[in-house]
Amino acid sequence: MNSLRAGLALDVPSEVRFGATVTGAPHFFYGTRTHAMHEAFGVRSDDGVALQVVDNVALAPRVPVAPGDRVVVQGELVPSGSRGPLVHWTHHDPRGRHADGFIDWNGRVYA
């Protein structure tokens, strides 16, 4: 498991865990590759990195975050997404082929 800064330095997808503050209200979209509903929201990590968290809400419950909330995120970092870095796979893998992730919000773990 990498820190966010270490994952960014690798410049390839890697598993990360980090604390952050939510910077934007969640928005929802239908994934073109997964054909599932997703939730995405902006965060600023504790070490100052701005990125998006993308969660498949067909596999994990929606996280009712709001700007200013604190979260801990574990998932797969994609350091150079089309809109900047993002973290996805913030849920369990029902097929057991990918490392499980989570979003911890207010002491509740969403996975």
Secondary structure in CASP SS format (residue, H / E / C, confidence):
PFRMAT SS
TARGET T0000
AUTHOR 0000-0000-0000
METHOD secondary structure of the structure
MODEL  1
M C 1.00
N E 1.00
S C 1.00
L H 1.00
R H 1.00
A H 1.00
G H 1.00
L H 1.00
A H 1.00
L H 1.00
D C 1.00
V C 1.00
P C 1.00
S E 1.00
E E 1.00
V E 1.00
R E 1.00
F E 1.00
G E 1.00
A E 1.00
T E 1.00
V E 1.00
T C 1.00
G C 1.00
A C 1.00
P C 1.00
H E 1.00
F E 1.00
F E 1.00
Y E 1.00
G C 1.00
T C 1.00
R C 1.00
T C 1.00
H C 1.00
A C 1.00
M E 1.00
H E 1.00
E E 1.00
A E 1.00
F E 1.00
G E 1.00
V E 1.00
R E 1.00
S E 1.00
D C 1.00
D C 1.00
G C 1.00
V C 1.00
A E 1.00
L E 1.00
Q E 1.00
V E 1.00
V E 1.00
D E 1.00
N E 1.00
V C 1.00
A C 1.00
L C 1.00
A C 1.00
P C 1.00
R C 1.00
V C 1.00
P C 1.00
V C 1.00
A C 1.00
P C 1.00
G C 1.00
D C 1.00
R E 1.00
V E 1.00
V E 1.00
V E 1.00
Q E 1.00
G E 1.00
E E 1.00
L E 1.00
V E 1.00
P E 1.00
S E 1.00
G E 1.00
S C 1.00
R C 1.00
G E 1.00
P E 1.00
L E 1.00
V E 1.00
H E 1.00
W C 1.00
T C 1.00
H C 1.00
H C 1.00
D C 1.00
P C 1.00
R C 1.00
G C 1.00
R C 1.00
H C 1.00
A C 1.00
D C 1.00
G C 1.00
F E 1.00
I E 1.00
D E 1.00
W E 1.00
N C 1.00
G C 1.00
R E 1.00
V E 1.00
Y E 1.00
A C 1.00
END
